Amino acid sequence: MLTDTAIRNARPKPDGSPRVLGDGRYGLALRISQRKDGRTTKTFIQQIKIDGRRTHVGLGEYPIVSLAEAREQALDNLRETRHGNDVRTRSAAAATGALTFADAEAAFVRTLSNTARTLANREREMSTYMLPKIGSLPVSQIRQADIVAALEQPHPDKNEPVWLAVPTVADRLLFYTRNVFDWLVATKQLDMSPISAGVRKALAQRPKKERKHHRAVPWQQIPEAVKQIAEYHNPMSKQSAMRKLGLLFTILTARRSAETIRAEWSQFDIAAARWNKPYDMMKSRKAHDEPLSAQVLAITAGAAEAPWRKYQGEPSGAVFAEQGKATLQDADMLKLVKAAGLEDQYGDAATVHGFRNSFADWAMAQGHPEWLIDIQLAHAKANETEAAYKRSDHVELRREMMQQWAHFCLSAVSDPETLESLFADIQAGK
């Protein structure tokens, strides 16, 4: 049981970490913390069950709030929760006029519409790392250094700071904490957020991850690889022809397979030979216009003429829809790559995504500028100098490059201009 004498004499642990002393009644406890300036703070907290979940409520700082007042408030809280009332918003603010971070976090979470699972994950992570460090502090007294210290506390299971040991979790913690302070500012409960735009510079620098590039079929062997795909035929599969068109479309446009899968007729301007992709189907989250070669236009026309596609007027829906299925899947195209024998020849370099790297290598070898290749591949712009140089999408320059790529890819196919053999398979429903 707490006494005034015990509270006055209480100190943080020798290593400077917080000490918690229980009162033995109503879930009441005293948390003793040491701030960066060396000052010791003593804050009453209460563990209480709200909506069936245990949480911590701040009751104010000693001696502004006396032990008797803290016990009285803790008892009132228990009575209120039995009637189904949520006491978190009035806890510390009512007792001291100073809102703690734990109370602010609880109040902010109640404004969210996330799933129960997402909120439970947030509560677990914040309760494990942030709230023990800054939860009892009044929000007006928290500084960026306090948040940095919480993120750089030693991880309990690893010999590293939390920021380095579990970077994904730490990024979420910073995001959650920033959102709480932004909400406090927006609701005029705080004048300014303590977290600056450059907070990451104050944190330990993380080692850079080595970027892994997809292996790819050597660009010099692309014509033969495309020929194997074009000539592959499986008489037992009615789906192989549409898969073949989808895979060749992906190769000739140097697109990600996900973009081919999500390609819809409404995105195509056939007269202008353009594919206008909305931002939400792009990895870069930016809309992207694709100039189409003559061979790609022929492939889309062939896909529209499949006998099982009975359009009323203009084509609609997915471009590469198989018979009896809504659309292609990424696994379908990869199966075709393997079935055509490319895996046997090129091993793990024979992937659908790898053809994008083959295109980039070919384009560089032909002397096309790197910035133009990046635009075509919808890569992030490397720097502001290049961004200023490429103020437009250079559609016609890219069209010329992609037409050259199409001619090169199909140079070993028997009918590279018309691709009639492919469409014969479609008409036969193979």
N, C-alpha and C positions, 0 to 999 in steps of 0.2 A: 504494500500500500504506500502511495506517495505521501510525503509530509513536506511542509514548507522548508524545513531544515534540509531534507534530502534534495529538494529541488535547488535550493541556493548553492549547495555544495556539488551538484552534479556537473560533470565535465565530459567532453567528447572522449572517445577512445584514445589511447596513447598515439596511435598512428594517424589521428586527425579525423577518422571516419565517424559518422554519427552514432550516438548511443541512444537506445530507446529503453525507457523505464516504464513498466506497466503499473497501473493503479489497482488492478484486480477487480474493478467493478465497471459496468456499463461499457466495456471495451475501451476505456480511457487509458491513454499513455502519454508520456512526455518524451519528446524528441529533442536531443541536445546536439547541435551542429556547430561547426566552426567555419566562419566565413573567411574569404580570402584576406580580409584586412585583420584577421586574428580575433575578431569579436565572436563571442559565444552567444548563440541564440537558443532559446528554450521555448518550444512550441507544443501546445496541447493538441493531440490528434485522437481520433476515435475510430476504431474499427467497427463497422456497422453493416448490416445486411439490408440492401435496398433492392427491391424487385428480384429477390432471390439470389442476389450476387453480393459478395463481400466487397466493401470498398472502404477507403479511408477518408475521413472528414476532418478538416482543420478547424480547431476551436479558438485559436488565437494564441498570442505570444505572452508568456509569463515575463514580468509581473503585471503587465497591463490587464491580463485576465488572471484572476486569482484561482487557486486550486478549488476553492468552494464554488466559484462561478463556473469553472470548467466541468465540475461534477454535475452541477445543476443543469447546465446546457446539455451534457451527455445524456442525462436522464430524460430531459425533454425530447431529445432526438429519438430515443428509443420509443417513447410514447407516440410520437408523431408517425414513426415508421410502422407501428402496429396498426395505425389507421390508414395505411397505404400512402402516406405523404412522403414526398422526397425532400429531405432536409438539407441537401448539399448546397443549394444556392444561398441559404441564409446563415450557414454555419459561421465561418470566420468573419464575413462581412457584418453580420448582425452583432457579433461579439466585440469586434474591435474596429470596424470600419475599414479594415485592411483585408482585401481579397487575396487568398493564397493561390499559388499556381495549381495546387490540387483541386481547389474549388473551381477555378477558371476552366481547367481541363474537363471537369465533370459537367459544368454548365455548357461548354462548347459542344461536347459529345452529344448532348441532348438535342442540339440543333441539327445533327446529321441524320441522313436518311439511308446510311449504309446498312448492309445486311448484318444480322446478329453475329455471324461468324467473323466478319471484318471488324466489327466493334470489339468483339472478344479478343481478337489478336492484338488490336490496338491497346486495350486495357492491360493485357498481359505484358506487352513490351514496355509500355510506359511505367507500369507498376514495378517492373524488374529493374529498369535503368534510370529513368528520369525522376519519377516521383520521390524515390528515397533521397535524392540529392537536392531537388529544388521544390518538391511538392509543398513543403511547409513554409516556404518563403513567401512574403507578400509580393505580388506581381510588380508593384511599384519599386521594389528594392532589387529585383533580379537584374543582373548585368550580363552582357554577352560572355564575360569570363566565367560566370557560373554555369552557363550552358555548355561552353567548351569543356569545362572541368568535368561535367556530367558525362559528356560523350567520350572523354579520354580517361575515365575511370578504368581501373584494371578489370578485364573480363574475368568472371569467376572461374572459368574452366580453361582459359588460354593465357599464355604468358604475353599478352598484348593488351593495349587499350581497346575498349569496345569499338572505337572508331575504325581501328585496323582489323580487329579480330572478326567482326561480323559487319562488314561494310554495308550490306543491303539493309540490315536491321537499323544500323546507325543512321543511314540516309532517311529511313522512315521516321525515326525518332526526331531528327532535325526538322523534317517536313511537318510532323504533328505539332511540335513545339512552336514552330514559326506560325502555323495556322492559328493556334490559340492566341498568340500575341496580336496577330493581324485582326482577329475577331474582336479582341479587347479594344483595339484602336478604333475599329469600324463602329463599335457600339458605344464609343466615347467613355469607356471605363478606364482607359489608359491613354496618355498623351502620345506616346511613341513606343514602338517596339524596340527592345534592346538588341534584336538580331539584325545586324547590318548585311548588306548585299555581299560583303566580302568575308563572311563568317568562315567559309571554308579555308581561307588563307591563314586563319588563326589556328586551324586544326592541323594535326600531324599529316604530312604529305603521304599519300598512299602510293605504293609502288605501282608503276604503270604495267598494265597487263599486256603481254605479248599478243598482238593481233594475229589470229589464225586465218589464213586465206584458204578458200576452197581450192583443192587441186583441180586441174582441168585437163581435158584432152588437148595436146599440142595443136596450135592453130593451123599448122601446116597439114595436119591430118583430118581437119574438119570436113573437107569435101567427101572423103571416103567414109567417115563416120555417118554423115548425113545420108549418103547413098545406102548404107546398111539399114538405116532407119526407114528410109523411103521404100526400100525393096522388101522389107520384112513383111511376111504375111502369115497369119495364123488362121487356117481355115476353120478351126474349132471355136474361134472367138468372133462374135458379131460386133464387138466393141473396138477391135484393133484399129479399124480405119479412122474413127473419130479421135482415138488416142494419138494416132500418128499425126493427124492434122494439128491437134493441140500442141504436141511436142515440137513439130516443125515450126509452128507459129511462134512458140517460145524461143526457139533457137534463132530464127530469122529476125525477131524483134529484140533479142538480147534482154528479155524481160524475166522477172522472177515468176516462178510457176504460179504463185498465189494470184498474180495479176491476170494471168491467162485464165485461171479457174474462175475469177470474178468478172471476166470480160462480158459485157452485155451489149446487145445491139444498139441500145439507146446511146451508148458512148461513142459510136462510130459515125464519122462524117465521110461516107464512101466517096462522094463527089470530090471532096477536098483531100482525100486519101489521108485522113487524120484519125487518130484514136485519142479522144479526150478523156483522160482518166481523172476521176474526182479525187480529192485529197484523202478521203477515208479509205481508199484502197491502196494507198502508197505508204511504204515504210517511212519515207521522209515526212509524211503528213502534209505534203504539198501537192496540189493538182499538177498534172504533167501531160503535155501534149506529145503524141507520138506520131512522127511522119511514117507512112506505110509504103513499103516497096510494092512493085507490081505483083511480085510473087505472093506477098502477104495478103494483098487484096484478093488474089485468086484463091488462096486458102480459105479466107472468110466466106467467099462466094460458094466454095465447095461445101463448107460446113452448113450453109443455109439450104443447100439442095438435098440434104439427106432425106430419103423417102419417108421416114417416120415423122418428119417435122412438118406438120400440116398447118402452115401459117395462114391466117386470114389477113391478107394485106401485107404490110411490112413485117419483117422478122422481129421478134421480141424475145426477151428473156436471155438466158445464157447463150453465148455464141457456141461453146463447145459442150453441148449436151448430148450424152450418149443415149442410146435407145433404152427406154425404161428407167433412166436416171436423170436427176436434175442437172448435174454438171459433172465434169471430170474431177478427179482427185489427184493430188500430188503423187500419191503412191502409184496411180495408174500410169503416169508418164515414166516414172522410175522403173516400173516393171517392163515397160517397152524398151527402155535403154538396155536393160539386162537381157531381155529376150532377143534383141537384135545382135547380141554378141559383143557389145562394147565393154562390158565388165570383164569379159575374158581377155580382151586385148589391153585395156587400160587400167584395170583394177579399180581402186577407189577414186580414181580421177574421173570415172564415168558416172557423173551425176548430172541432174538437170541444171542445177545452179551453176555447175562448173562451166557450162557453155557461155555464161556471161563473162567469165574470166578469159575464155578462149577468144571471145569477140574483142575484149579490151587489148589482149596481146596482139591480135591481128591488126587492130586499128592503129596501135602504136607503131607496128612494123611498117604500115603503109604511109606513115608520116602524118596521120591526123593528130591535131593538137590535143593534149591531155584534157584541157578544159572542155573541149567539145565532146570528148568521150564521156566525161563526168556528167555533162548535161544529159546526154542520151541515156546513161545508166541511172539518172536521177540520184546521183551521189550528192552529199552535202558539199557546198562550195568550200573550197579549201581555205581561202582567206579573203579579206575584203578587197585586196588588190585585184584578184581574179574576178571577184564578184562585180567590181566596178567595170572591168573589161567586158564581161559577158552580160550586158544589160538586157539582152533578149534571149529567147530560146534558140535563135539561129536555126529555125525549122528547115529552111532549104538546104543549108549546109549539112544538117543531119540527114535529110532525105537522100542527098547524094551519097553520103557515107553508108547509109543503110541499104541503098540499092546496090552499091558495090559489094557489101557484105552478103546480100542475098545471092548475087551472081556467083560469088566465090563459094558459098556454102553448097550451092546446087550444081556446081560445075562438073561433078561426076555423075549426076543423074541423067537418065536418057532423055527426059523431056523437061529441061530446067525452066523453060518459059511458060509452058501450059500446065505442067504437073497433072496431065490428064489421067495418068495411071492411078494416081491417088484418088481422084474423084470417081474413077470406075469402081474402086472398092467401096466407096460410100454409096454409090447408086445400087450396088449389089447387096448393100446392107451388111457388109463383112466387118 
